[in-house]
């Protein structure tokens, strides 16, 4: 092979490597955007759930003890700190505090209502079950949507972290200064909900 052929082969290899690095960086950027989008959707669903729970707690449909417990948990969830994405860093404690409040709200909902997908009350009861109320239906719907939003967000985080763990991404510094995404670790009432916040 003459020097020109070697030079062309080397140039082709460099072009292929550059294309691969560029494609990987673009894929990583898309995954980071997906994480931020799914986090925003999760935040919206959590706010919706807490608002619906507070509305139910103040509606008079529950017994006083359940109403007080649910109102306190919903208020704490709404008041929990929400650090904007641009200001979050790996050591931010706001998320941990918020996930505790969301887990507490899940437990309060579980105590006051049946989990999503289960019947609201015993058949033939003299008093209408709270689940028969439109407010309760909104809470159960919001509760279900939180589980879905959390699952979508955590799936996006796992994919982004998996790609960032590859050697080519680390060695090429393809993630730049982007923060390593974190999963939303709170108990959402589903079978795969994180129970680390307590029983």
C-alpha positions in Angstrom: 0.0 0.0 0.0 1.3 3.4 -0.9 1.4 6.4 1.6 -1.7 8.0 0.0 -3.8 4.8 0.7 -2.6 4.7 4.3 -3.4 8.4 4.7 -6.9 7.9 3.2 -7.5 4.8 5.5 -6.3 6.8 8.5 -8.6 9.7 7.6 -11.5 7.3 7.2 -10.9 5.8 10.6 -10.7 9.3 12.1 -14.0 10.3 10.4 -15.7 7.1 11.7 -14.4 7.8 15.3 -15.6 11.4 15.1 -19.0 10.4 13.8 -19.3 7.8 16.6 -18.4 10.3 19.3 -20.7 12.9 17.9 -23.6 10.4 17.6 -23.0 9.2 21.2 -22.9 12.8 22.5 -26.1 13.6 20.7 -27.8 10.5 22.2 -26.6 11.5 25.7 -27.9 15.0 25.2 -31.3 13.6 24.2 -31.4 11.3 27.2 -30.5 14.3 29.5 -33.4 16.3 27.9 -35.7 13.3 28.4 -34.7 13.1 32.1 -35.5 16.8 32.6 -38.8 16.5 30.7 -39.8 13.5 32.7 -38.8 15.2 36.0 -41.0 18.2 35.1 -43.9 15.8 34.4 -43.3 14.0 37.7 -43.3 17.4 39.5 -46.5 18.3 37.9 -48.2 15.0 38.8 -46.9 15.2 42.4 -48.4 18.7 42.8 -51.7 17.5 41.2 -51.8 14.6 43.7 -51.1 16.7 46.7 -53.7 19.3 45.6 -56.3 16.7 45.1 -55.5 15.1 48.4 -55.8 18.4 50.2 -59.2 19.1 48.5 -60.4 15.6 49.6 -59.2 16.2 53.2 -61.1 19.4 53.5 -64.3 18.1 51.8 -65.8 16.5 54.9 -66.0 13.1 53.2 -63.4 11.5 55.5 -63.5 11.0 59.2 -61.8 13.8 61.2 -58.6 11.8 62.0 -58.1 10.8 58.4 -58.8 14.3 57.2 -56.3 15.8 59.6 -53.6 13.2 58.7 -54.2 13.6 54.9 -54.3 17.5 55.1 -51.0 17.6 57.0 -49.3 15.2 54.6 -50.6 17.0 51.5 -49.6 20.4 52.9 -46.1 19.1 53.7 -45.8 17.7 50.2 -46.9 21.0 48.6 -44.5 23.0 50.9 -41.5 20.7 50.3 -38.6 22.5 48.7 -38.4 22.3 44.9 -35.0 23.2 43.6 -35.0 24.3 40.0 -33.2 21.9 37.7 -30.6 24.5 36.8 -29.6 24.9 40.4 -29.6 21.3 41.4 -26.3 19.5 42.2 -25.3 16.1 43.3 -25.3 17.1 47.0 -28.6 18.8 47.0 -30.7 17.8 50.1 -33.9 19.3 48.8 -34.8 16.2 46.9 -34.3 13.9 49.9 -36.6 16.1 52.0 -39.2 16.2 49.2 -39.2 12.5 48.7 -39.8 12.0 52.4 -42.8 14.3 52.2 -44.1 12.5 49.1 -43.7 9.1 50.8 -45.6 10.4 53.9 -48.4 11.5 51.6 -48.5 8.1 50.0 -48.8 6.5 53.4 -51.5 9.0 54.4 -53.5 8.2 51.2 -53.1 4.5 51.8 -54.5 4.9 55.3 -57.4 7.0 54.1 -58.2 5.3 50.8 -57.7 2.0 49.1 -54.7 1.8 46.7 -55.4 2.7 43.1 -57.2 -0.1 41.2 -58.9 -1.6 44.3 -62.5 -1.2 45.2 -63.2 1.9 47.3 -65.3 0.3 50.1 -67.3 -2.7 51.1 -70.3 -3.5 48.9 -73.6 -2.8 50.4 -72.3 -0.4 53.1 -74.9 2.0 54.5 -72.7 5.0 54.2 -71.3 5.9 50.7 -67.7 5.0 50.6 -65.2 7.9 50.1 -64.2 6.2 46.8 -67.7 6.9 45.4 -67.0 10.6 45.5 -65.7 12.6 42.6 -62.9 14.0 44.7 -61.7 10.6 45.7 -61.7 9.5 42.1 -59.5 12.5 41.3 -57.1 11.6 44.1 -56.9 7.9 42.9 -56.3 9.0 39.3 -53.6 11.4 40.4 -52.1 8.7 42.6 -52.0 6.3 39.6 -50.4 9.0 37.4 -47.7 9.7 39.9 -46.7 6.0 39.8 -46.5 6.1 36.0 -44.6 9.4 35.9 -42.1 8.1 38.5 -41.5 4.9 36.5 -41.0 6.9 33.3 -38.6 9.3 35.0 -36.6 6.5 36.7 -36.4 4.6 33.4 -34.9 7.7 31.7 -32.4 8.2 34.5 -31.3 4.6 34.4 -30.7 4.8 30.6 -28.8 8.1 30.9 -26.6 6.7 33.7 -26.0 3.5 31.8 -24.7 5.5 28.8 -22.7 7.8 31.0 -21.0 4.7 32.5 -19.5 3.6 29.2 -15.8 4.2 28.9 -16.0 6.1 25.6 -18.3 8.7 27.3 -16.1 9.0 30.4 -12.8 9.1 28.5 -14.2 11.5 25.9 -15.9 13.7 28.5 -19.0 13.6 26.3 -21.3 14.5 29.3 -19.5 17.8 29.8 -20.5 19.4 33.1 -24.0 17.9 33.1 -25.1 16.7 36.5 -25.4 12.9 36.9 -29.2 12.4 37.0 -30.8 10.9 40.1 -33.8 8.6 40.4 -36.9 9.7 42.3 -36.7 7.5 45.4 -40.0 7.7 47.2 -42.8 5.3 48.1 -45.5 5.8 45.5 -47.8 3.0 46.6 -46.9 0.7 43.6 -45.2 -2.7 44.0 -41.9 -1.3 42.9 -42.2 1.9 45.0 -39.1 2.6 47.1 -39.8 1.7 50.7 -36.5 3.1 52.1 -38.3 6.1 53.6 -39.9 3.8 56.1 -42.8 1.3 56.6 
